[in-house]
Amino acid sequence: MAPITEIRALLVADRDRTSDLISSLSGNIASMVEASQLSTADDEHDPEGSTIAFERSQASTLLSAATDHLADVDAALARIAAGTYGSCERCGQPVAPERLLARPTARTCIACAGRR
């Protein structure tokens, strides 16, 4: 298995990046909402309304994905702390070190991941 300290370092760095992204996206969304509240423009009839709505929707989708990813990273860090990291959650077999290095949040081995 890949050295757990290397994987933990990858996860901690990923957690930091993802937390920063969440903070940035949250700020962007808050700014968009505030700007729309201060404006008297009618999104439905404003030529830019659909663009603003799309941007807000896109930012919200990115925020949701980042939040989900952060939960996956935190779960992987918790598995490391519990000593269960690197074992497939379905079959109990070891997860290939190459898979863990490529995808440190992986919960299943390649065989079980293909069975969804």
Beta strands, then each sheet from edge to edge (+ up, - down):
end
